[in-house]
Amino acid sequence: MAKQRKVEQRQPRRKYCQFCKEGVEFIDYKDTQLLRKYMTDRGKIKPRRVTGACTQHQHDIAIAIKRAREMALLPYTVAVVSSRGGRNRG
């Protein structure tokens, strides 16, 4: 007769908005080091569930990244070199 154990799942830690915590009012598109934290290695904007930013600041981050791309401070995409072994042609 096996006893069933009650499995307690830990609640994941809530992510907090870094910008709300620091009281940032304006996200500058020229601050590329900050904006790169909110982009993937391929150049996509990370989603809010990953970054932990609140809705308003995530919107501001996206606008700042788009402006920086337009001004050629950030790339739209990054060239990816495939590491898979493809078929030999020829």
C-alpha positions in Angstrom: 0.0 0.0 0.0 1.7 3.1 -1.2 1.0 6.4 0.5 0.4 9.3 -1.8 2.5 12.3 -1.0 1.2 15.8 -1.5 3.6 17.4 -3.9 4.0 21.1 -3.1 5.0 23.2 -6.1 6.9 26.3 -5.4 5.4 29.5 -6.8 7.8 31.0 -9.3 9.3 34.3 -8.3 7.4 37.2 -9.8 9.4 39.2 -12.3 9.3 42.9 -11.6 9.6 45.8 -13.9 13.2 47.2 -13.7 12.0 50.6 -15.0 9.2 51.0 -12.4 11.6 50.1 -9.7 14.1 52.7 -10.7 11.5 55.3 -11.6 12.5 55.7 -15.2 10.1 57.9 -17.2 11.8 57.8 -20.6 13.6 55.0 -22.4 16.2 56.5 -24.7 16.6 54.9 -28.1 20.3 55.9 -28.1 21.1 53.6 -25.1 21.9 50.5 -27.2 23.5 48.6 -24.3 20.2 48.7 -22.4 18.1 47.9 -25.4 20.2 44.9 -26.4 19.2 43.2 -23.1 15.6 43.2 -24.4 16.5 41.6 -27.7 17.4 38.1 -28.6 20.7 37.1 -30.2 19.0 37.1 -33.6 17.6 40.6 -33.2 14.0 40.0 -32.1 12.3 41.9 -29.3 11.9 39.7 -26.2 8.3 39.3 -25.0 7.0 40.8 -21.8 6.7 37.4 -20.0 10.5 37.0 -20.5 11.7 40.5 -19.7 9.4 41.1 -16.7 8.6 44.6 -17.8 5.2 46.1 -17.2 2.9 46.7 -20.1 3.7 50.4 -20.6 7.4 50.0 -20.3 7.4 47.0 -22.7 5.6 49.2 -25.2 8.3 51.9 -24.6 11.1 49.4 -25.1 9.6 48.2 -28.4 9.3 51.7 -29.7 12.9 52.6 -28.6 14.2 49.4 -30.3 12.3 50.3 -33.5 13.6 53.8 -33.5 17.2 52.6 -32.9 16.8 50.2 -35.8 15.6 53.0 -38.0 18.6 55.1 -37.1 20.9 52.2 -37.7 22.0 51.9 -34.1 20.7 48.3 -33.8 20.3 45.7 -36.5 17.0 44.5 -37.8 18.3 40.9 -38.1 21.6 39.1 -37.5 23.1 36.8 -40.1 22.9 33.2 -38.8 25.4 30.6 -39.9 23.8 27.2 -39.9 25.7 24.6 -38.0 23.7 21.7 -39.5 25.5 19.5 -42.0 23.6 19.9 -45.3 23.7 17.8 -48.4 26.6 18.0 -50.7 25.6 19.6 -53.9 27.7 19.1 -56.9 
